[in-house]
């Protein structure tokens, strides 16, 4: 118990310094590749230790609640999470809080292996993991598509989704708060292809915001 308390305090301090203090003061756009690598390494470590998993998911619960508050969930929605990583915390937090069916994909085979192991240990039957490029997914069968921050080819992914999304579906797109300045092409792609119904800054993750997107009429 004492060891768990020490780990909890240590993780909380790390989270507070890295995400809340550094994250809010450092422009994320120019260092996205470094941030992506950092997340991947942390998750590959965290997926090996249940106590770290439980700590890592905590801020995601708040994030998911903020994001889902932007829309009205249909009954028994199908959700696709693109870029789930080794520790599929977005899917896990969604599953905890809402009655949803979730498919996750990631192009990294090691991440998929790790994620499947995590889900198996938790007996999560309504979350599936597939090793697949998001560009190969049949997105037209989903009600909500999560396009996560760590996706490398965000522009082409957005273009693909815009061509195949159901008219009644939504995209929740996580990106940095400074893309208008640091990645104008990405910013223009979002606004040219989709209606931006809402967007929120994710308070628990520093310079990250989520766009609620739908097809233009």
C-alpha positions as CSV (number, residue, x, y, z in Angstrom):
1,X,0.0,0.0,0.0
2,X,2.8,2.4,0.9
3,X,4.6,1.7,-2.3
4,X,1.4,2.4,-4.3
5,X,1.0,5.7,-2.5
6,X,4.5,6.7,-3.3
7,X,4.0,5.8,-7.0
8,X,0.7,7.7,-7.1
9,X,2.4,10.8,-5.6
10,X,5.4,10.5,-8.0
11,X,3.1,10.1,-11.1
12,X,0.9,13.0,-10.0
13,X,4.0,15.2,-9.7
14,X,5.3,14.2,-13.0
15,X,1.9,14.7,-14.7
16,X,1.5,18.1,-13.1
17,X,5.0,19.3,-14.2
18,X,5.0,17.8,-17.7
19,X,1.4,18.3,-18.8
20,X,0.0,21.2,-16.8
21,X,3.1,23.4,-16.5
22,X,5.4,22.6,-19.4
23,X,2.5,21.7,-21.7
24,X,0.8,25.0,-21.2
25,X,3.9,27.0,-21.9
26,X,5.7,25.2,-24.7
27,X,4.2,25.4,-28.2
28,X,3.4,21.8,-29.1
29,X,3.3,22.0,-32.9
30,X,7.0,22.3,-33.5
31,X,7.9,19.4,-31.2
32,X,5.0,17.1,-32.1
33,X,7.3,14.2,-33.2
34,X,9.2,14.4,-29.9
35,X,5.9,14.4,-28.0
36,X,4.6,11.5,-30.0
37,X,7.7,9.5,-29.2
38,X,7.5,10.4,-25.6
39,X,3.8,9.2,-25.4
40,X,4.7,6.0,-27.2
41,X,7.6,5.2,-24.8
42,X,5.5,6.1,-21.6
43,X,2.6,3.9,-22.8
44,X,4.8,0.9,-23.7
45,X,6.2,1.1,-20.1
46,X,2.9,1.7,-18.5
47,X,1.2,-1.2,-20.2
48,X,3.5,-3.6,-18.3
49,X,2.4,-2.3,-14.8
50,X,-1.3,-2.4,-13.7
51,X,-0.7,0.3,-11.0
52,X,0.8,2.7,-13.6
53,X,-2.1,1.9,-16.0
54,X,-4.6,2.9,-13.3
55,X,-2.8,6.2,-12.7
56,X,-2.4,6.9,-16.4
57,X,-6.1,6.6,-17.1
58,X,-7.2,9.1,-14.5
59,X,-6.7,12.3,-16.5
60,X,-8.3,10.6,-19.5
61,X,-11.6,10.2,-17.7
62,X,-11.8,14.0,-17.4
63,X,-10.8,14.4,-21.1
64,X,-13.4,12.0,-22.3
65,X,-16.1,13.6,-20.2
66,X,-15.3,17.0,-21.8
67,X,-15.2,15.6,-25.3
68,X,-18.4,13.6,-25.1
69,X,-20.2,16.6,-23.6
70,X,-20.0,18.3,-27.0
71,X,-22.4,15.8,-28.6
72,X,-25.5,13.7,-28.0
73,X,-24.6,10.0,-28.0
74,X,-26.9,7.9,-30.1
75,X,-28.2,4.6,-28.6
76,X,-25.4,1.9,-28.5
77,X,-23.0,3.9,-30.7
78,X,-20.1,2.3,-32.6
79,X,-16.8,4.0,-32.0
80,X,-13.6,3.8,-33.9
81,X,-10.4,4.9,-32.2
82,X,-7.5,5.6,-34.7
83,X,-4.0,5.5,-33.1
84,X,-4.8,3.8,-29.8
85,X,-1.2,3.0,-28.8
86,X,0.1,0.4,-26.4
87,X,-2.2,1.6,-23.6
88,X,-5.7,2.2,-25.2
89,X,-6.8,4.6,-22.4
90,X,-9.3,6.5,-24.6
91,X,-11.1,3.3,-25.3
92,X,-10.9,2.2,-21.7
93,X,-12.2,5.5,-20.3
94,X,-15.0,5.5,-22.8
95,X,-15.9,1.9,-21.9
96,X,-16.0,2.8,-18.2
97,X,-18.3,5.8,-18.7
98,X,-20.6,5.1,-21.6
99,X,-22.5,2.1,-23.2
100,X,-20.4,1.9,-26.4
101,X,-18.9,-0.7,-28.7
102,X,-15.3,0.2,-29.6
103,X,-12.9,-0.8,-32.3
104,X,-9.3,0.4,-32.0
105,X,-6.6,0.5,-34.7
106,X,-2.9,1.3,-34.7
107,X,-0.3,0.8,-37.3
108,X,2.4,-0.2,-34.8
109,X,2.3,-4.0,-34.4
110,X,4.1,-3.8,-31.0
111,X,1.6,-1.3,-29.7
112,X,-1.3,-3.6,-30.9
113,X,0.3,-6.6,-29.1
114,X,0.6,-4.6,-25.9
115,X,-2.9,-3.2,-26.1
116,X,-4.4,-6.7,-26.7
117,X,-2.5,-7.9,-23.6
118,X,-3.9,-5.1,-21.5
119,X,-7.5,-5.7,-22.6
120,X,-7.1,-9.4,-22.1
121,X,-6.0,-8.9,-18.5
122,X,-9.1,-6.7,-17.9
123,X,-11.6,-9.0,-19.7
124,X,-12.8,-6.2,-21.9
125,X,-14.9,-8.0,-24.5
126,X,-16.5,-5.0,-26.2
127,X,-13.2,-3.4,-27.1
128,X,-11.3,-4.9,-30.1
129,X,-7.8,-4.0,-31.3
130,X,-6.6,-4.4,-34.9
131,X,-3.2,-3.8,-36.5
132,X,-4.2,-1.6,-39.3
133,X,-3.6,1.8,-41.0
134,X,-6.5,4.1,-40.4
135,X,-6.6,4.7,-44.1
136,X,-7.7,1.1,-44.6
137,X,-10.6,1.3,-42.1
138,X,-14.3,1.2,-43.2
139,X,-15.2,4.4,-41.4
140,X,-18.7,4.6,-42.8
141,X,-19.9,2.0,-40.2
142,X,-19.1,4.1,-37.2
143,X,-21.1,6.8,-35.3
144,X,-18.0,8.4,-33.7
145,X,-14.5,8.4,-34.9
146,X,-11.6,9.4,-32.6
147,X,-8.6,10.7,-34.4
148,X,-5.9,10.8,-31.7
149,X,-3.1,13.2,-31.3
150,X,-0.3,10.7,-32.1
151,X,-1.5,10.1,-35.7
152,X,1.4,10.9,-38.0
153,X,-0.4,11.6,-41.3
154,X,-3.2,13.7,-39.9
155,X,-4.0,15.6,-43.1
156,X,-4.5,12.5,-45.3
157,X,-6.4,10.8,-42.6
158,X,-8.8,13.7,-42.4
159,X,-9.2,13.7,-46.2
160,X,-10.0,10.0,-46.2
161,X,-12.5,10.3,-43.4
162,X,-14.2,13.3,-45.1
163,X,-14.8,11.1,-48.2
164,X,-16.2,8.1,-46.3
165,X,-17.9,9.4,-43.1
166,X,-21.6,8.9,-42.6
167,X,-23.6,12.1,-42.8
168,X,-24.8,11.6,-39.2
169,X,-21.4,10.7,-37.7
170,X,-18.9,12.8,-35.8
171,X,-15.2,13.0,-35.6
172,X,-13.4,13.9,-32.4
173,X,-10.0,15.2,-33.5
174,X,-7.3,15.8,-30.9
175,X,-4.6,18.3,-31.9
176,X,-2.4,21.1,-30.5
177,X,-3.9,24.4,-29.6
178,X,-1.4,26.2,-31.8
179,X,-2.1,24.5,-35.2
180,X,-3.3,27.8,-36.8
181,X,0.2,29.1,-36.4
182,X,2.4,26.0,-36.4
183,X,0.6,23.9,-39.0
184,X,-1.5,26.1,-41.2
185,X,-2.1,23.4,-43.8
186,X,-3.6,21.1,-41.1
187,X,-5.8,23.9,-39.8
188,X,-7.0,24.8,-43.3
189,X,-7.7,21.1,-44.0
190,X,-9.9,20.8,-41.0
191,X,-11.9,23.9,-41.8
192,X,-12.2,23.2,-45.6
193,X,-13.4,19.6,-45.2
194,X,-15.6,19.7,-42.1
195,X,-18.0,21.8,-40.1
196,X,-16.4,22.6,-36.8
197,X,-19.3,22.2,-34.5
198,X,-17.4,22.9,-31.3
199,X,-13.9,22.7,-29.9
200,X,-12.6,22.6,-26.3
201,X,-9.2,23.0,-24.8
202,X,-8.3,19.9,-22.7
203,X,-7.4,21.5,-19.4
204,X,-5.8,18.4,-18.0
205,X,-3.3,18.0,-20.9
206,X,-1.8,21.5,-21.4
207,X,-1.7,22.6,-25.0
208,X,-4.2,20.0,-26.5
209,X,-7.6,20.7,-27.8
210,X,-10.3,18.5,-29.4
211,X,-12.4,19.5,-32.4
212,X,-15.9,18.2,-32.9
213,X,-16.3,17.7,-36.6
214,X,-19.0,16.6,-39.0
215,X,-19.5,16.7,-42.7
216,X,-20.4,20.0,-44.3
217,X,-24.0,20.1,-45.6
